[in-house]
Amino acid sequence: MKWKKSVIKSARSLGNVIPVLIGVILLVSLANTLIPKSAYSKIFSKNIFFDSFIGSAIGSVLAGNPVTSYVLGGEMLKQGVSMVAVIAFLVAWVTVGMVQLPAESLILGKRFALTRNFLSFLFSILVAVVTVFVMGLV
């Protein structure tokens, strides 16, 4: 009977995720239509440190969940954004939360929230640079 409860719980979770994924796919499609490919080359310069910083900054402001980040990351790679920028974006997207900072400050304390977000931002850059070097993608 445990497996039956697990299947039901998993089906509910999947049902909750599908609308979010559809929304992200529609949003990415809209962005692909409205944003010319040349805009990405203006934002990202193929400089490993600058790209990781910009990717982390954008991911910090546009916080989201891990499931949708894979779709966005794949689309960014298709548009010619560097791997380091995409990794930095994805890590910051999930770990840094400028949008939820006021609520986090209220619940956990301002000092803790600011310190956690600042360190998460720095580590998103570090993780991106180290990952790219380890994978040999530079």
N, C-alpha and C positions, 0 to 999 in steps of 0.2 A: 503493500500500500504506500510505502514511502516514495517509490518511483512514480506513482500516479500523482501524488502531491507535487513532486518535482517537475513533472511534465506540465502540470497545470500552471505552476508558478513560472516556469520558463516561457510558456505560451503567453501569459499575461505580460511578462517583461518584453517579449518580442512585439506584442501588440502595442505597448507603450513606446517602443523605439521606432517603429515603422513610420509614424507620422513625422517624427523629428528628422529621420533620414530623408523622407520625401521632401520636406521643407528645405533641407540643406542642398539636396540635389537641384531643386528648383532655383534656390538662391545662387548656387554656383553657375547654373546655366544662364541666369540673368546677368551675373557678373561677367561671364565669358562673352556675352553678347555686347554688353555696354562698355567694357574696359578693353581697349585695344592691346594687342600683345606688346606693342612698343612701350606701353606704360610700365610693364614689369622690368624692362631693361633700364628704364630711367630710375626706378626705385632701387633695384638691386644691381650692384656694380661688379659682381663676381669677385669682390674682395672678401675673403673669408671672415674677417673680424667685423667689417662694416655690415655685411649681409646678415651675420648672426645677430648683431645688435638690432638691426631694423626688423628682422623676423621676430625676435623676442619682444620688441616694442609693440609691434602690431598684434602679436598673440596675446600680450598682456591686456590690451584694451579690448580685444574681441574674444573674451574668455568663453569657453564652451566645454563640451564633454568629449571624452576620448573617442566614442563611436563616430561622431561627426568629423572629428579631426582627420581621420584616415581619408575620407572623401575629399576634404579640402586639400590635404597634403598631396594627394595624387593629382588633383587638378592643377595645383601650383607647379608641380614637376612637369606636367604636360605643357604648361605655359612658358617653360624655360627658366623657372626660378631655381637657383642653386640648391643643392642638397643641404648645405649648411644652413641656409635661410629657412628651408622647410622644416628641418629638425628643430631649430631654435623656435620657430613659430609653433610647432606642435607641442613642444615641452612647455612653453610659456602659456599657450592656449589652455592647457589642462592645469598647470600649477599656479600661475599668477592670476589674481582676480581683481583687477581694478574696478570692475563693475560691482562685485559683491563686497568691496572693501568697507563701505560704511556699515553693513550688517555684521561683517566679521569683527570690525573694531568694537562695535557695541556688545557683541556676545563674548569675544575673547580678550578684549582690551586693545586699545589703540597701538601701544608699543609692540605687542606681540604681532598684531596684524601687519603693521608696517615692516617689522623685521622679517617676518615670514615671506611677505611679498617681495621685498628687496632681495633677500637671499635666493628666492625662487627665480627671480629675474636673472641674477648673476649666474646661477647654476644652469639655467636654460642655455645661456651663451656657452658656458664651459662644456656642457654635455654635447651641444651641437658641434663645437670645434673638435673635441676629443673623438666623438663618433666618426666624423668625417676622416680624421687622421688615422684612426684604427682601421676603418674600412678601406683606406687608401684611395679615397675619392677626390683628393686634392690634386 
